[in-house]
């Protein structure tokens, strides 16, 4: 057991702390995109041809690529279509300078590459301590290995991931066979190419964007890490293969508390999937029996984004899936052995019915110990208002505050920073980029800018953060579950890649503890099966937890 750290003081509250009275959220947002130096414009490649991929991008990620202790930003970009070249656009890597600003290091890092990117998954697949990057694309996905010298090398072909073209969307790294090596799961949407683009029209004359029903589905892919820098495609033998899927989002969970990682996949107009780990290298789809495949009316909805989180502090993870407008978000809570969609009575359902949700995530915005829920909204077609008068193309993001009693309230209009300004939202990720103990938001838009929102606490609530490193487990500790006991409340967080939509949040886990000086106990269930426990830890700081070697306090967060 580690020695106790002294309790460091949180930054002094500013004059606006008084706003925490009554129903105030207890925090505010500041749009720091411009002062932080984030200058990005997503290119969908749209030229009037109404190609389906133009409507869906793009994603984003927080990652500490140079391991300096500060979360950097990666923004995924599209490109102009062949025959319609106008500009050269690439993804963008921004280095966190540690003072609230970022520097564009894309070229220096070797990522100045033109591709039609969709999403991103970050994971240390070779356990060298440095995060590697998988970019999902229309066409060939790309794997960039981190050299450990602040640069990346394209290893797509040598890794065995090459020569597989598709329409890939979200992805995640996870260790499904618990051998200490991260494997790769990739969502694919539909069988589409410019050569096989279908003509769809609302008026019979002018081309419009097709719905996914116009195209055949495509299976997701599962790649097993061989441990020598290469991957084996095990899609067919693992039980994952399903050519009817139209997958847009994937999240990691341990649905049956077995210690083996499962996956839940959001599908568009097809049943969602719950791939339950059979502990022998194979998976079984259990979504129907678990109550996650369809809406409560038995309908396959247009699943987009997805996240998993213990939002009721029951110890069992719930699931959220964003859907099309007029469909409501699905908010699933475990009830017995199956999930119940509580969206209608939770305050999330009706509030989301007139919006089209993409990125979504559970996070404790006000550090009160209860997971809140953020959603990026935006339609797929700028002509939507002509079709349905109450729905716009640009839509306000939503931020649902958890009252700890089973219901949520949308406070997007109350947190400042013009956060509720309508946007064509897509990707969404969080990280404590300024290391002040709370979680900041990164939001991407389709064919538009990215936004960075700094979270400023007003209530004096504290947090405690844990940075995990596996030894027998995978180096990133993806799949580890951290449980915290404080004030009679049990909170749990999983270290996870993926989730949201095309995006990835930081790997460290954050717990809000209100104004407590210390927590009573924390347990870590590592992917290897090892469990560790630490007691009486001071709040207001972060801790480094290395599997089998104990816990040490970091300098601040």
Backbone torsions as a table, in degrees:
resi	resn	phi	psi	omega
1	UNK	NA	141.5	-178.4
2	UNK	-81.2	154.6	173.1
3	UNK	-69.0	157.4	-177.5
4	UNK	-78.8	143.9	176.3
5	UNK	-91.5	147.9	175.0
6	UNK	-69.2	151.6	-175.6
7	UNK	-81.4	114.0	179.0
8	UNK	-82.7	148.4	-178.2
9	UNK	-79.1	138.0	173.6
10	UNK	-73.8	160.2	178.0
11	UNK	-56.0	145.3	-179.9
12	UNK	-61.0	143.9	179.5
13	UNK	-73.1	143.3	179.1
14	UNK	-85.6	-176.1	-173.2
15	UNK	-66.0	-17.4	-177.5
16	UNK	-83.4	3.6	-179.6
17	UNK	-58.2	-27.4	-179.5
18	UNK	-62.3	-20.2	-179.0
19	UNK	-69.1	-7.4	-179.4
20	UNK	-79.0	2.5	178.7
21	UNK	-71.4	154.4	175.3
22	UNK	64.4	-129.9	-176.0
23	UNK	-92.9	11.7	-179.8
24	UNK	-60.8	143.9	-177.5
25	UNK	-63.6	-24.2	-178.8
26	UNK	91.6	5.2	176.3
27	UNK	-155.4	167.3	174.5
28	UNK	-138.6	158.4	174.5
29	UNK	-101.2	144.8	168.9
30	UNK	-124.8	125.9	176.9
31	UNK	-75.8	106.3	-176.9
32	UNK	-108.5	17.0	-176.4
33	UNK	-53.7	-54.3	-176.7
34	UNK	-68.7	-51.8	179.6
35	UNK	-63.2	-24.8	178.5
36	UNK	-77.4	-14.2	178.9
37	UNK	89.7	17.9	178.8
38	UNK	-87.3	106.8	179.1
39	UNK	-121.6	101.8	-172.5
40	UNK	-143.4	141.1	175.2
41	UNK	-135.5	116.9	179.0
42	UNK	-72.3	136.6	177.3
43	UNK	-110.4	111.3	178.9
44	UNK	-82.3	-11.9	-177.6
45	UNK	81.0	2.4	-175.0
46	UNK	-61.0	130.0	179.8
47	UNK	-132.6	5.0	-178.2
48	UNK	111.5	-9.4	-180.0
49	UNK	-78.9	-10.1	177.8
50	UNK	55.0	49.7	176.2
51	UNK	-74.9	135.2	-173.7
52	UNK	-52.9	-44.6	-176.8
53	UNK	-61.1	-20.9	-177.9
54	UNK	-60.9	-23.9	-173.7
55	UNK	-85.3	-12.9	-163.3
56	UNK	-105.6	-28.4	-173.5
57	UNK	-77.5	164.2	2.5
58	UNK	-142.9	179.5	-173.2
59	UNK	-103.8	-176.3	-177.8
60	UNK	-156.4	165.0	179.5
61	UNK	-151.7	148.8	163.9
62	UNK	-101.8	134.2	176.8
63	UNK	-157.3	148.4	175.1
64	UNK	-99.6	82.2	-168.9
65	UNK	-70.6	-25.9	-179.1
66	UNK	-106.7	5.8	176.4
67	UNK	54.3	43.8	175.4
68	UNK	-97.3	5.0	177.7
69	UNK	91.0	2.2	-179.1
70	UNK	-121.6	134.9	-176.9
71	UNK	-77.0	124.3	177.6
72	UNK	-94.0	173.4	-174.2
73	UNK	-124.8	133.9	174.4
74	UNK	-121.9	126.8	-180.0
75	UNK	-117.9	128.4	-175.3
76	UNK	-91.8	141.4	-177.3
77	UNK	-127.1	157.5	172.4
78	UNK	-92.1	-157.3	-178.8
79	UNK	-159.3	163.7	174.3
80	UNK	-69.0	148.0	179.7
81	UNK	-77.3	149.3	175.8
82	UNK	-54.0	135.4	-177.7
83	UNK	87.4	-6.0	-179.4
84	UNK	-135.2	38.7	-175.8
85	UNK	-72.6	130.4	175.5
86	UNK	-127.1	-49.8	-176.9
87	UNK	-135.9	157.3	172.8
88	UNK	-96.5	120.3	179.2
89	UNK	-125.6	141.8	-179.2
90	UNK	-132.8	169.2	170.5
91	UNK	-65.5	168.1	-177.0
92	UNK	-133.8	128.8	174.5
93	UNK	-109.8	123.3	179.8
94	UNK	-112.7	121.5	179.2
95	UNK	-83.4	130.6	178.6
96	UNK	-77.3	118.4	-177.8
97	UNK	-82.0	-5.5	177.8
98	UNK	80.9	6.4	-179.8
99	UNK	-129.2	21.5	-179.2
100	UNK	92.8	-3.2	179.6
101	UNK	-118.7	161.8	-179.7
102	UNK	-129.0	151.8	176.7
103	UNK	-119.1	132.5	177.4
104	UNK	-71.5	112.7	-178.0
105	UNK	-117.5	22.5	-174.4
106	UNK	-54.7	-51.5	-177.1
107	UNK	-67.2	-45.0	-179.9
108	UNK	-59.6	-34.4	-176.8
109	UNK	-84.3	-4.3	179.4
110	UNK	82.8	20.1	-177.6
111	UNK	-109.3	14.4	179.4
112	UNK	-78.6	69.2	-171.8
113	UNK	-122.7	133.6	178.7
114	UNK	-91.1	125.3	178.0
115	UNK	-157.9	162.3	175.5
116	UNK	-92.0	83.4	-175.1
117	UNK	-80.8	149.1	176.7
118	UNK	-119.6	-61.6	-173.9
119	UNK	-132.7	-177.5	-176.0
120	UNK	-147.1	143.2	170.8
121	UNK	-133.5	131.8	-176.0
122	UNK	-114.1	130.6	178.3
123	UNK	-169.2	147.0	-179.4
124	UNK	-87.1	81.4	-171.1
125	UNK	-71.9	-19.8	179.3
126	UNK	-107.3	10.4	173.8
127	UNK	54.9	36.6	177.7
128	UNK	-96.9	3.3	177.5
129	UNK	94.2	-3.1	-178.4
130	UNK	-122.0	133.0	-175.0
131	UNK	-72.4	134.7	177.0
132	UNK	-101.6	164.4	-170.7
133	UNK	-127.6	128.7	171.4
134	UNK	-109.8	122.2	176.6
135	UNK	-104.9	121.6	174.7
136	UNK	-84.8	145.3	-171.1
137	UNK	-141.2	165.0	160.2
138	UNK	-85.5	111.9	-171.0
139	UNK	113.8	-127.1	-177.7
140	UNK	-96.7	121.6	172.2
141	UNK	-64.6	157.6	-176.1
142	UNK	-130.3	134.4	177.0
143	UNK	-111.4	123.8	179.5
144	UNK	-113.9	117.1	178.7
145	UNK	-86.4	134.7	177.6
146	UNK	-78.7	124.1	-178.0
147	UNK	-78.8	-11.5	-174.6
148	UNK	83.2	2.4	-179.4
149	UNK	-121.8	32.2	178.7
150	UNK	67.0	22.2	176.2
151	UNK	-133.7	163.4	179.8
152	UNK	-125.9	150.5	178.4
153	UNK	-124.3	133.6	178.1
154	UNK	-74.2	113.1	-178.5
155	UNK	-116.2	22.5	-175.8
156	UNK	-52.4	-51.1	-174.5
157	UNK	-73.9	-42.4	-179.0
158	UNK	-70.8	-20.1	-178.6
159	UNK	-82.5	-13.2	-176.6
160	UNK	92.4	4.0	180.0
161	UNK	-92.9	-5.1	-177.4
162	UNK	-77.4	172.8	177.0
163	UNK	60.5	36.1	175.2
164	UNK	-135.6	90.7	-179.2
165	UNK	-90.8	143.2	-179.2
166	UNK	-165.7	-160.7	177.8
167	UNK	-125.1	77.4	-174.1
168	UNK	-86.6	151.3	-176.0
169	UNK	-125.1	-103.5	-180.0
170	UNK	-82.2	160.2	177.7
171	UNK	-152.8	162.7	172.7
172	UNK	-153.6	154.5	172.3
173	UNK	-97.2	137.3	175.3
174	UNK	-161.9	158.7	-176.8
175	UNK	-105.3	86.1	-170.6
176	UNK	-72.2	-24.9	-179.7
177	UNK	-104.9	5.9	174.2
178	UNK	55.9	41.8	177.1
179	UNK	-99.2	7.7	178.4
180	UNK	88.0	4.7	-179.5
181	UNK	-122.2	135.9	-178.2
182	UNK	-76.4	127.1	173.7
183	UNK	-97.1	172.6	-171.7
184	UNK	-128.4	128.9	175.1
185	UNK	-115.2	130.9	-177.6
186	UNK	-125.7	126.8	173.6
187	UNK	-82.7	140.5	171.2
188	UNK	-122.0	147.0	-173.5
189	UNK	-91.2	-83.1	-178.6
190	UNK	-138.7	168.4	174.4
191	UNK	-79.7	104.3	-178.0
192	UNK	-142.3	144.8	170.0
193	UNK	-154.0	158.5	178.1
194	UNK	-55.8	-32.8	-178.4
195	UNK	-72.4	-23.1	-177.7
196	UNK	-117.2	30.7	178.6
197	UNK	-70.2	134.1	-177.8
198	UNK	-92.2	139.4	175.7
199	UNK	-83.0	116.7	174.5
200	UNK	-120.0	148.6	-177.1
201	UNK	-150.2	142.9	176.5
202	UNK	-87.0	-28.9	-177.0
203	UNK	-115.2	3.2	-179.6
204	UNK	83.8	-4.8	-177.6
205	UNK	-119.8	-50.3	-173.6
206	UNK	-99.3	139.0	-179.3
207	UNK	-68.9	139.0	174.9
208	UNK	-130.2	169.7	177.0
209	UNK	-69.6	134.1	179.6
210	UNK	-76.8	154.2	166.4
211	UNK	-82.0	163.4	-177.1
212	UNK	-63.7	-18.0	178.8
213	UNK	-62.4	-19.3	-178.5
214	UNK	-74.1	-11.5	-175.1
215	UNK	-128.2	153.2	174.0
216	UNK	-71.9	151.1	178.0
217	UNK	-74.2	179.4	-179.3
218	UNK	-146.5	145.2	-179.9
219	UNK	-73.0	151.3	166.3
220	UNK	-73.1	165.9	180.0
221	UNK	-119.5	143.9	173.2
222	UNK	-125.9	126.8	-179.8
223	UNK	-118.0	126.0	179.2
224	UNK	-90.1	131.9	179.8
225	UNK	-79.4	118.8	-178.8
226	UNK	-81.2	-14.3	179.0
227	UNK	89.5	1.3	179.4
228	UNK	-120.0	22.0	-179.4
229	UNK	90.0	0.4	-179.9
230	UNK	-121.5	162.8	-177.3
231	UNK	-127.1	148.9	177.5
232	UNK	-113.0	131.5	177.5
233	UNK	-75.8	110.6	-178.1
234	UNK	-113.6	19.8	-177.5
235	UNK	-52.5	-49.0	-173.3
236	UNK	-69.9	-38.1	-173.9
237	UNK	-88.8	-10.1	-174.1
238	UNK	-93.1	-8.3	-176.3
239	UNK	89.1	4.0	-179.1
240	UNK	-82.9	-28.4	-172.0
241	UNK	-57.2	126.8	176.6
242	UNK	-161.1	101.6	-174.3
243	UNK	-77.4	1.1	177.5
244	UNK	-94.0	-10.5	-177.1
245	UNK	-68.3	149.4	172.5
246	UNK	-133.4	78.6	-163.2
247	UNK	-92.9	135.5	179.6
248	UNK	-122.4	-25.9	-177.5
249	UNK	-141.1	149.6	178.6
250	UNK	-144.1	142.6	178.7
251	UNK	-137.8	152.3	-179.5
252	UNK	-96.0	140.0	173.8
253	UNK	-157.4	164.6	170.1
254	UNK	-113.6	84.7	-167.8
255	UNK	-63.8	-36.4	-175.9
256	UNK	-109.5	17.3	177.4
257	UNK	53.7	39.6	-178.3
258	UNK	-91.0	-13.1	-173.3
259	UNK	88.1	-3.0	178.3
260	UNK	-108.1	132.8	-173.4
261	UNK	-74.5	134.6	175.1
262	UNK	-110.7	170.2	179.3
263	UNK	-131.0	142.5	170.8
264	UNK	-121.8	131.4	-171.4
265	UNK	-120.7	130.8	176.0
266	UNK	-89.2	122.8	-180.0
267	UNK	-112.7	146.9	-177.7
268	UNK	-97.0	110.9	-178.8
269	UNK	66.7	11.0	173.7
270	UNK	-126.8	159.4	180.0
271	UNK	-59.5	139.9	173.0
272	UNK	-66.7	160.4	-178.0
273	UNK	-118.1	142.3	167.5
274	UNK	-121.4	102.5	-179.3
275	UNK	-88.4	101.6	-178.5
276	UNK	-84.8	128.6	-177.8
277	UNK	-71.5	123.1	-179.2
278	UNK	-87.9	2.6	174.9
279	UNK	67.1	18.6	178.8
280	UNK	-136.8	21.9	-178.4
281	UNK	91.0	1.4	179.8
282	UNK	-124.9	164.8	-179.8
283	UNK	-128.0	155.0	175.1
284	UNK	-128.3	133.3	177.6
285	UNK	-75.4	114.6	-178.6
286	UNK	-116.5	20.4	-174.2
287	UNK	-64.5	-37.9	-177.2
288	UNK	-65.4	-49.6	-179.5
289	UNK	-68.8	-25.6	-179.8
290	UNK	-84.8	-8.8	177.6
291	UNK	83.9	18.0	-177.4
292	UNK	-106.2	-9.8	-172.6
293	UNK	-70.7	-39.0	-172.5
294	UNK	-129.7	172.7	170.3
295	UNK	-71.5	172.6	-179.5
296	UNK	-65.7	-16.5	176.0
297	UNK	-90.1	2.9	179.2
298	UNK	82.8	21.8	-176.9
299	UNK	-107.1	141.0	171.1
300	UNK	-79.3	117.3	-177.9
301	UNK	-92.8	-179.9	-178.6
302	UNK	-92.3	75.7	-177.8
303	UNK	-66.2	132.2	-178.7
304	UNK	-117.7	-78.3	-179.5
305	UNK	-101.2	166.0	-175.3
306	UNK	-155.3	147.0	169.3
307	UNK	-150.9	161.8	-179.4
308	UNK	-126.9	135.2	178.6
309	UNK	-166.9	150.8	179.6
310	UNK	-84.9	73.3	-171.1
311	UNK	-77.1	-13.4	177.1
312	UNK	-108.8	10.3	178.9
313	UNK	53.0	39.8	179.4
314	UNK	-93.5	-11.4	-174.0
315	UNK	92.6	-9.3	178.6
316	UNK	-114.8	132.4	-177.3
317	UNK	-71.4	139.2	169.8
318	UNK	-96.3	170.6	-176.4
319	UNK	-129.8	136.5	173.5
320	UNK	-121.5	136.5	178.3
321	UNK	-132.8	123.9	176.1
322	UNK	-82.9	148.3	-175.7
323	UNK	-133.3	-175.6	-179.2
324	UNK	-70.8	167.7	175.3
325	UNK	-65.4	151.0	-176.1
326	UNK	71.5	17.4	-178.7
327	UNK	-124.1	-14.8	-175.8
328	UNK	69.7	149.9	168.0
329	UNK	-71.1	143.0	171.6
330	UNK	-91.0	125.5	178.0
331	UNK	-123.3	105.2	-170.0
332	UNK	-105.6	127.9	176.8
333	UNK	-116.7	138.3	-179.4
334	UNK	-69.2	125.8	179.1
335	UNK	-129.8	100.9	-172.3
336	UNK	74.1	-121.2	-179.4
337	UNK	-105.0	2.1	-179.9
338	UNK	-134.4	168.7	-177.0
339	UNK	-96.9	144.9	177.0
340	UNK	-117.9	132.4	178.2
341	UNK	-81.4	107.4	-177.2
342	UNK	-100.2	11.4	-177.1
343	UNK	-53.3	-45.9	-175.8
344	UNK	-59.1	-39.4	-177.8
345	UNK	-93.5	-3.5	-175.1
346	UNK	-88.7	-14.0	-173.8
347	UNK	96.9	-11.3	179.8
348	UNK	-87.5	-35.5	-172.2
349	UNK	-62.8	-64.3	-176.7
350	UNK	-62.9	-34.8	-179.1
351	UNK	-67.5	-19.2	-177.5
352	UNK	-106.0	1.6	-171.0
353	UNK	-67.9	-33.4	-177.8
354	UNK	-95.6	14.6	178.6
355	UNK	-124.0	159.1	178.0
356	UNK	-110.2	110.5	-173.5
357	UNK	-91.5	142.4	173.2
358	UNK	-120.2	-101.7	-178.6
359	UNK	-61.4	141.9	177.7
360	UNK	-152.0	152.6	178.8
361	UNK	-162.9	147.9	172.4
362	UNK	-89.7	134.2	176.1
363	UNK	-164.5	152.2	-177.8
364	UNK	-93.0	92.7	-173.4
365	UNK	-70.1	-37.6	-175.5
366	UNK	-104.9	8.9	173.1
367	UNK	58.9	37.8	178.5
368	UNK	-97.9	2.7	177.5
369	UNK	94.6	4.6	179.1
370	UNK	-125.0	133.5	-178.1
371	UNK	-71.8	124.4	173.2
372	UNK	-90.6	-177.9	-171.7
373	UNK	-142.4	121.1	-178.9
374	UNK	-111.6	145.2	-177.1
375	UNK	-137.9	134.0	170.8
376	UNK	-97.1	124.4	-177.4
377	UNK	-114.9	153.9	175.3
378	UNK	168.4	142.2	-177.0
379	UNK	-83.8	176.6	-176.9
380	UNK	-100.4	-10.2	-174.1
381	UNK	-142.8	130.5	-177.8
382	UNK	-69.0	-12.2	179.5
383	UNK	-91.1	8.1	-172.8
384	UNK	-61.5	-33.4	-177.4
385	UNK	-65.2	-25.5	177.2
386	UNK	-71.8	-21.4	-176.2
387	UNK	-93.8	-45.7	-175.4
388	UNK	-134.2	106.7	-166.6
389	UNK	-60.1	-27.8	-174.9
390	UNK	-92.6	5.7	-177.7
391	UNK	-120.6	131.8	179.6
392	UNK	-107.1	166.7	176.0
393	UNK	-72.2	-56.4	171.5
394	UNK	-82.7	134.0	-176.5
395	UNK	-135.0	152.8	-178.9
396	UNK	-72.2	136.1	168.4
397	UNK	-62.0	161.9	177.4
398	UNK	-125.1	146.3	178.8
399	UNK	-135.7	104.7	-174.4
400	UNK	-94.2	115.5	179.0
401	UNK	-84.7	129.7	-178.7
402	UNK	-84.6	123.6	-179.7
403	UNK	-87.9	2.2	178.6
404	UNK	76.2	5.5	-178.3
405	UNK	-124.9	19.3	175.5
406	UNK	96.5	6.0	179.2
407	UNK	-136.8	162.5	-174.9
408	UNK	-129.0	154.5	177.3
409	UNK	-132.8	130.6	180.0
410	UNK	-74.7	116.1	-177.4
411	UNK	-114.0	17.7	-176.0
412	UNK	-55.2	-35.8	-178.2
413	UNK	-78.4	-6.4	-174.5
414	UNK	-105.4	-5.8	-170.3
415	UNK	-101.6	0.0	174.3
416	UNK	76.5	-171.3	178.1
417	UNK	68.8	14.2	-174.7
418	UNK	55.2	29.6	-178.7
419	UNK	-59.7	-35.6	-175.8
420	UNK	-84.6	5.8	176.3
421	UNK	-61.5	131.9	-178.2
422	UNK	-58.1	137.9	-178.9
423	UNK	-142.9	158.5	172.0
424	UNK	-91.4	73.3	-169.5
425	UNK	-72.7	146.9	177.1
426	UNK	-137.4	-82.3	-176.0
427	UNK	-79.9	154.4	-179.4
428	UNK	-153.1	130.2	179.4
429	UNK	-147.4	161.1	178.6
430	UNK	-131.4	155.4	172.5
431	UNK	-168.6	158.9	171.4
432	UNK	-90.8	76.6	-171.0
433	UNK	-70.8	-23.7	-179.1
434	UNK	-102.1	4.7	175.0
435	UNK	54.6	46.8	174.8
436	UNK	-110.3	5.8	172.4
437	UNK	98.7	-7.5	176.7
438	UNK	-117.3	171.5	-171.1
439	UNK	-102.3	126.4	179.6
440	UNK	-99.8	159.7	-173.5
441	UNK	-115.7	143.6	172.6
442	UNK	-122.4	127.6	-175.9
443	UNK	-130.8	132.0	177.2
444	UNK	-107.8	155.8	177.3
445	UNK	-124.9	159.1	179.8
446	UNK	-81.3	122.5	179.9
447	UNK	58.7	29.5	-178.1
448	UNK	-145.8	-165.0	-175.8
449	UNK	-81.6	169.9	168.5
450	UNK	-100.4	155.6	-178.9
451	UNK	-127.4	135.1	175.1
452	UNK	-116.4	119.4	-178.7
453	UNK	-111.7	120.6	176.8
454	UNK	-85.9	134.4	178.4
455	UNK	-91.3	122.4	178.0
456	UNK	-117.2	116.4	-178.5
457	UNK	-76.0	141.1	179.5
458	UNK	-118.3	-10.6	-169.9
459	UNK	-98.1	-13.2	-174.6
460	UNK	84.6	8.2	177.3
461	UNK	-67.9	148.3	-177.6
462	UNK	-107.7	168.0	174.0
463	UNK	-137.4	169.6	170.9
464	UNK	-140.1	134.2	-174.0
465	UNK	-122.8	148.9	-178.4
466	UNK	-129.6	126.5	174.4
467	UNK	-105.4	114.1	-174.0
468	UNK	-101.2	142.4	174.7
469	UNK	-134.2	121.4	179.5
470	UNK	-82.8	153.8	172.8
471	UNK	-117.2	-63.5	171.0
472	UNK	-74.8	-37.5	173.5
473	UNK	-74.2	170.8	174.5
474	UNK	-57.6	147.4	-172.5
475	UNK	-56.1	-36.0	-179.8
476	UNK	-78.5	-9.7	-177.5
477	UNK	60.7	25.2	176.9
478	UNK	-63.2	128.1	-174.5
479	UNK	103.2	-11.0	176.8
480	UNK	-71.0	144.6	176.3
481	UNK	-114.9	128.2	178.9
482	UNK	-110.4	127.4	178.8
483	UNK	-118.8	133.0	-175.8
484	UNK	-121.9	134.6	-179.8
485	UNK	-116.2	120.1	179.4
486	UNK	-156.6	131.2	175.7
487	UNK	60.2	31.4	178.6
488	UNK	79.8	6.6	-179.0
489	UNK	-115.2	136.5	174.6
490	UNK	-101.2	124.2	172.3
491	UNK	-115.1	149.9	176.5
492	UNK	-139.4	145.4	177.5
493	UNK	-138.6	144.6	173.6
494	UNK	-109.4	139.0	171.2
495	UNK	-76.1	118.7	-170.6
496	UNK	-145.6	144.8	167.6
497	UNK	-93.2	-179.6	176.4
498	UNK	64.5	-147.2	-174.3
499	UNK	71.3	177.9	-177.2
500	UNK	61.5	-126.5	180.0
501	UNK	-150.9	113.2	179.8
502	UNK	61.2	14.5	-166.0
503	UNK	-134.0	170.9	176.3
504	UNK	-147.2	132.9	175.5
505	UNK	-90.4	174.7	-180.0
506	UNK	-64.1	157.6	-179.7
507	UNK	-84.3	-32.9	176.3
508	UNK	-56.5	147.9	-179.2
509	UNK	-107.2	143.3	-174.3
510	UNK	-122.8	132.9	175.6
511	UNK	-120.3	128.4	169.3
512	UNK	-82.5	140.6	-175.6
513	UNK	-131.3	22.0	-174.7
514	UNK	55.2	-126.7	-175.3
515	UNK	-108.4	21.8	-177.8
516	UNK	-71.0	142.1	178.2
517	UNK	-80.4	-27.2	-179.8
518	UNK	-151.8	162.9	175.7
519	UNK	-108.3	153.9	-176.2
520	UNK	-75.7	-40.8	-171.5
521	UNK	-162.2	146.1	171.1
522	UNK	-137.0	137.4	175.5
523	UNK	-119.7	146.0	177.7
524	UNK	-122.7	118.1	172.8
525	UNK	-97.4	106.5	-177.4
526	UNK	-79.3	153.5	178.2
527	UNK	-57.4	-26.3	-179.9
528	UNK	-70.4	-14.8	-175.7
529	UNK	106.1	-9.5	179.2
530	UNK	-75.2	141.3	175.3
531	UNK	-120.9	134.4	177.9
532	UNK	-126.7	150.2	-178.2
533	UNK	-134.7	138.9	176.9
534	UNK	-134.1	145.2	-174.0
535	UNK	-123.7	153.7	170.9
536	UNK	54.0	54.8	178.8
537	UNK	-91.8	138.6	177.8
538	UNK	-71.2	143.2	176.9
539	UNK	-90.6	-177.3	179.7
540	UNK	78.1	22.4	-179.9
541	UNK	-164.0	-179.7	178.7
542	UNK	-119.3	160.7	-178.7
543	UNK	-130.8	143.1	172.4
544	UNK	-93.9	123.8	-179.1
545	UNK	-118.7	113.6	179.1
546	UNK	-109.5	125.8	-175.9
547	UNK	-53.9	121.9	177.2
548	UNK	80.5	-2.7	-176.1
549	UNK	-123.4	0.6	173.9
550	UNK	97.4	-167.0	-171.7
551	UNK	-131.7	136.2	178.0
552	UNK	-133.7	143.4	179.7
553	UNK	-73.4	140.8	171.5
554	UNK	-83.6	165.3	174.4
555	UNK	-78.6	96.1	-174.4
556	UNK	76.1	-148.8	-177.9
557	UNK	-87.6	NA	NA
